[in-house]
Amino acid sequence: FGEAMAQLRQLQRKIKAECRDVGTDFAAEARKIHYGDSPAENIYGQSTAEEREQLADEGIDVVAMPWLPPEH
């Protein structure tokens, strides 16, 4: 379990370093990028299960992952 958590934290750090946090606007921002209304970039943020399903129906690939709290 500890190794899996360490790998998840490493992935989380990489995402934070290389992607823009769009917060709760994730679905809207993903659509803008997909349809060419915003420049292509890597983003992350929060979305509901319903939003993720709608994005998938539109052909927009997303991956849901748990977001760990900051390490202390």
C-alpha positions in Angstrom: 0.0 0.0 0.0 2.8 2.4 0.9 4.5 2.0 -2.6 1.2 2.6 -4.4 0.7 5.8 -2.3 4.2 7.0 -3.1 3.6 6.4 -6.9 0.3 8.3 -6.7 2.0 11.2 -4.9 4.7 11.2 -7.6 2.1 11.3 -10.3 0.2 14.1 -8.5 3.4 16.2 -8.3 4.1 15.7 -12.0 0.5 16.7 -12.9 0.8 19.8 -10.7 4.1 20.7 -12.4 3.1 20.2 -16.0 -0.6 21.0 -16.1 -2.9 24.0 -15.4 -5.3 23.6 -12.5 -8.8 24.7 -13.8 -10.6 23.8 -10.6 -14.3 23.1 -10.9 -14.3 24.5 -14.5 -12.7 21.3 -15.7 -15.5 20.1 -18.0 -16.0 23.5 -19.6 -12.2 24.0 -20.1 -11.8 20.5 -21.5 -14.6 21.2 -24.0 -13.0 24.5 -25.1 -9.7 22.8 -25.8 -11.4 19.9 -27.5 -13.5 22.1 -29.8 -10.6 24.5 -30.6 -12.0 27.5 -28.6 -8.9 27.5 -26.4 -5.3 26.5 -27.2 -4.3 22.9 -26.5 -2.8 22.4 -23.1 -2.8 19.9 -20.3 -5.3 20.6 -17.6 -6.5 19.1 -14.3 -9.4 19.9 -12.0 -12.6 18.6 -10.5 -15.6 17.1 -12.3 -18.6 15.2 -11.4 -19.3 11.6 -12.6 -22.1 13.1 -14.8 -19.7 15.6 -16.4 -17.1 12.9 -17.0 -19.8 10.7 -18.7 -20.9 13.7 -20.9 -17.3 14.4 -21.9 -16.8 10.7 -22.8 -20.0 10.9 -24.9 -18.4 13.8 -26.8 -15.2 11.9 -27.4 -13.2 13.8 -24.9 -10.8 11.6 -23.0 -10.5 12.2 -19.3 -9.1 10.1 -16.4 -10.5 10.3 -12.9 -8.0 9.8 -10.1 -8.0 10.4 -6.4 -6.3 13.6 -5.2 -4.3 13.1 -2.1 -4.1 15.8 0.6 -0.7 17.5 1.0 2.0 15.6 2.8 2.9 16.8 6.3 
